[in-house]
Amino acid sequence: MSESIQSKRHLVIAAVMASMAMVALEATIVATAMPQIVTQLGGLHLYSWVFSSFLLTQTAMTVVFGKLSDLYGRKPVMLAGIAIFLLGSVLAGFAWSMPAMIVFRLIQGVGAGAIQPVSMTIVADLYPARERGKVQGYLASVWAISAVLGPLVGSLIIHDMSWAWIFWLNVPIGLAAAVGFVVFLREGDKHEKPSLDIPGAVLFTAAIGALMFALTDIGASNTEHAVIELAIFIACTVLFVWQERRAADPMISFSIWAHRPIAASNCATVFVGMAMMGLTTFLPMYVQGVLHRTPVVAGLALTMMMVGWPLGATTTAKSLHRFGLRQLMVFGSGVIPLGALFFVLLTPDSSPLLAGIGSLIMGLGMGIASVSSLVLIQEIVEPRQRGSATASNLFSRNLGNTLGATLFGAVLNYGLAHAPGSVPVTADQIKHLLDTQTGGGLQNALVQDALHHSLHITFVMMFVIAIAVLLAAMVVPHISLRRNVQVSPHENL
């Protein structure tokens, strides 16, 4: 255990789980309430930005807050993150228009960008690697439970109360978590005077923000805006690299990010995020639109991934000392394409059980690979760099989600445009097919064939991405849990 933190570990972990539950619930519960919210506030054309704005600031700020936790300590950064998240939540409940809602969701995303990486770092500070995987399994179960409870709680609130309580529900949870950290988390005093790289933080946030905007506009076929945003991204990136090379204490240490185990693990994590986005986005569409099953069946098929993930994380916890980090990471990465193969084999006559099995196997592999890569990254850096290293891994997953949404959306559109048959398929026709949940009629049959064709191509691409996870994991060198291997600036790729 880190000497800088002497705490009642189980009570701190309870606070960590409460803070992560707050973020995890928000990720699922808002989707349930959004139809009613947009009905009252208007601005339907801004609907997707309620979700994109949250992801934008969360991704951009993850690395910034990871670095701040290394400089100023875990507790003050975590408490600041909870405060920012609760501020955004309270304001979102009072939103009077969709633009206001988007601004308040941006604030929530900033708070989430602090809570996630610092939570994981606190776990790494409190527990040695041999025990850490088990706790990571507990945290994964928080997301699994939230994925199930979120829509249910959201439906109950919408039915009996104002939609504002979707956001205000976070207040008691966040306050309880904050009290837990204040009372039970103990950190050693930092005697050195930290040097904050403010220009680097601003440039990094601007670069990632521009990239996220560009990817969103590319997915929406808004080429003109995407080109401008990519130009801004490139300019900010160049300035950021220049700033980091001259800063006394840079926001991002290139020696850490370029260290072979970290670079390979984060690369694999990017591909895991992409594959996860492909699965969560298009599996329900296939089950409803091609297999003609109810949304409940589609949800159950997807939920199997959320069963497999914590199961894989828990398995990893029990096996770290027996098999080693790299071996488990490669094994988990090999399980992911095995699960993805089930989706490649889906046909309109397939049982949804086949999709559920594939979802379970992919979730199992993702849980093993993700926990292994996170623990590996945390093990090979010094404690004073652990926040930045942890944040780099979470940032990679969020970036993978965004890249996956853009890539798979483009593949789906390509498949629809080149579907067999002479009748063009529109988004409205697909929506009608999903709404009716019936296979009757020639028109529906043509749309079903086109949807199967395009989703099959999408699943093939998901399988390719899953293979890329395995290839990236195989580049990771062997890492022993018996000693910490410190990163040297000369140990780059």
PEGI-V672977 format. One record per helix or strand of 2 or more residues. SS is the DSSP state (a for helix, b for strand). FROM is the first residue (numbers start at 1). LEN is the number of residues. If there is no record, write none. Layout:
BEGIN
{{SS:FROM:LEN} {SS:FROM:LEN}}
END
This chain:
BEGIN
{{a:9:33} {a:44:3} {a:49:24} {a:74:20} {a:98:29} {a:129:32} {a:165:20} {a:198:22} {a:223:24} {a:254:4} {a:260:30} {a:295:29} {a:325:20} {a:352:28} {a:383:35} {a:427:10} {a:442:34}}
END
